[in-house]
């Protein structure tokens, strides 16, 4: 039964995670689209402002300088910029609404999860406890046997090549009168 509860809880948790991931992805897609729309609107506004600047320069070079605010092109461009600014503000408000909706959806789901009572526990079947068996005597520890490796006969000696000399390392750093300095051979 414990394994069944584990797998059921795991399935439930995976459903919750996948649902949350889908909601998050949907939210981010909507917000991304709205941000892209805002970017396009700001580019249109900048384009209109450049057109106004060019038209003002043209009017400045005319001999009888007309009033800038009486020019039909400039008034039309300013009205278009105002309309684009309103659209930009609407898009920003939509982003806030989408974020608020997703947050409220999450908080409702969390509240429902908190209010939901835990599922009733199933009674576990009675299992008879095991009876104690008498412990068997432990076998006596085995003695370690000595190795059966054959040792080389005492008569056989290690044969050294004539070029190899048996030397003892000197612990004395300095030289004394009767000792020779022994240097190890380089190979």
C-alpha positions in Angstrom: 0.0 0.0 0.0 2.8 2.4 0.7 4.1 2.1 -2.8 0.7 2.8 -4.2 0.4 6.0 -2.2 3.8 7.0 -3.4 3.0 6.5 -7.1 -0.4 8.3 -6.7 1.2 11.3 -5.0 3.9 11.3 -7.7 1.3 11.3 -10.5 -0.6 14.1 -8.8 2.5 16.2 -8.3 3.5 15.7 -12.0 0.1 16.8 -13.1 0.3 19.9 -11.0 3.8 20.7 -12.2 2.8 20.2 -15.9 -0.3 22.3 -15.5 1.7 25.1 -13.8 4.3 24.9 -16.6 1.6 25.2 -19.2 0.0 28.2 -17.5 3.4 29.9 -17.1 4.2 29.3 -20.8 0.9 30.7 -21.9 1.3 33.7 -19.7 4.8 34.4 -21.0 3.6 34.0 -24.6 0.8 36.6 -24.1 3.1 39.0 -22.3 5.8 38.6 -24.9 3.3 39.3 -27.7 2.1 42.5 -25.9 5.7 43.7 -25.3 6.4 43.2 -29.0 3.3 45.2 -29.9 4.5 48.0 -27.5 7.9 48.0 -29.2 6.3 48.4 -32.6 4.2 51.2 -31.4 7.2 53.1 -29.9 9.0 52.7 -33.2 6.0 54.2 -35.0 6.0 57.1 -32.6 9.7 57.7 -33.1 9.1 57.7 -36.9 6.3 60.2 -36.6 8.5 62.5 -34.4 11.2 62.4 -37.0 8.7 63.4 -39.7 7.6 66.3 -37.5 11.2 67.4 -37.1 11.8 67.3 -40.8 8.6 69.3 -41.5 9.6 71.9 -38.9 13.0 72.3 -40.7 11.3 72.7 -44.0 9.0 75.4 -42.6 11.9 77.2 -41.0 13.6 77.6 -44.4 10.5 79.3 -46.0 10.7 83.0 -46.4 7.6 84.1 -44.6 7.8 81.7 -41.6 4.4 80.2 -41.0 3.2 79.2 -37.6 4.3 75.6 -36.9 1.1 74.7 -35.2 -1.1 75.8 -38.1 0.6 73.5 -40.5 -1.8 70.6 -41.4 0.9 67.9 -41.6 2.3 68.7 -38.1 -1.1 68.7 -36.5 -2.0 65.4 -38.2 1.3 63.8 -37.0 0.8 65.0 -33.4 -2.7 63.5 -33.4 -1.3 60.2 -34.7 1.4 60.2 -32.0 -1.3 60.8 -29.3 -3.3 57.8 -30.7 -0.2 55.6 -30.6 0.6 56.6 -27.0 -3.0 55.6 -26.0 -2.5 52.2 -27.7 0.8 51.8 -25.9 -0.8 52.5 -22.6 -3.6 50.0 -23.3 -1.0 47.3 -24.1 0.8 48.0 -20.8 -2.5 47.7 -18.9 -3.2 44.3 -20.7 0.2 43.0 -19.5 -0.8 43.9 -15.9 -4.2 42.2 -16.3 -2.6 39.0 -17.6 -0.1 38.9 -14.8 -2.8 39.5 -12.2 -5.1 36.8 -13.7 -2.3 34.3 -13.6 -1.4 35.2 -10.0 -5.1 35.0 -8.9 -5.4 31.6 -10.7 -2.3 30.4 -8.8 -3.5 31.7 -5.5 -7.0 30.0 -6.0 -5.3 26.7 -6.8 -3.1 27.0 -3.7 -6.1 27.9 -1.5 -8.1 24.9 -2.8 -5.1 22.7 -2.1 -4.8 24.0 1.4 -8.6 23.6 2.1 -8.8 20.1 0.5 -8.8 17.5 3.3 -6.2 14.8 3.0 -7.6 11.5 1.6 -8.7 9.0 4.2 -6.1 6.5 5.2 -6.8 2.9 4.3 -6.5 0.6 7.3 -3.4 -1.5 6.9 -4.0 -5.3 7.1 -2.8 -7.0 10.3 0.5 -8.6 9.9 1.5 -11.2 12.4 4.8 -10.3 14.0 7.6 -12.8 13.3 8.3 -15.2 16.1 11.7 -15.1 17.6 13.9 -18.0 16.5 16.6 -19.4 18.8 20.0 -18.2 17.7 22.4 -20.9 16.5 25.8 -21.0 18.1 28.4 -19.2 16.1 31.1 -21.4 14.6 34.5 -21.0 16.2 36.8 -18.5 14.5 39.2 -20.1 12.1 42.9 -19.9 12.8 45.0 -18.2 10.2 47.2 -20.5 8.4 50.7 -19.5 7.5 51.4 -19.1 3.8 52.7 -22.1 1.9 55.0 -20.1 -0.3 58.3 -21.7 -0.9 61.3 -19.7 0.2 64.4 -19.8 -1.9 67.1 -22.2 -0.7 69.6 -20.6 1.7 72.5 -21.7 -0.5 71.3 -19.7 -3.5 72.7 -16.2 -3.4 71.8 -13.2 -5.5 74.3 -12.8 -8.3 75.3 -9.2 -9.0 76.9 -7.9 -12.2 80.4 -6.7 -11.8 79.3 -3.2 -12.6 76.9 -3.1 -9.7 78.5 -2.3 -6.3 76.9 -2.7 -3.0 77.0 0.6 -1.3 75.4 2.0 1.8 74.1 5.5 1.7 76.1 7.9 3.8 74.3 10.0 6.4 77.4 12.0 6.9 77.4 15.1 4.6 81.1 15.9 5.0 84.0 13.7 4.2 86.3 12.4 6.8 89.9 11.2 6.4 89.4 7.5 5.9 86.1 7.5 3.9 85.5 7.8 0.2 82.6 9.7 -1.4 80.3 7.2 -3.1 78.2 8.6 -5.9 75.4 6.5 -7.3 75.8 5.5 -10.9 73.7 7.3 -13.5 71.8 5.1 -15.9 
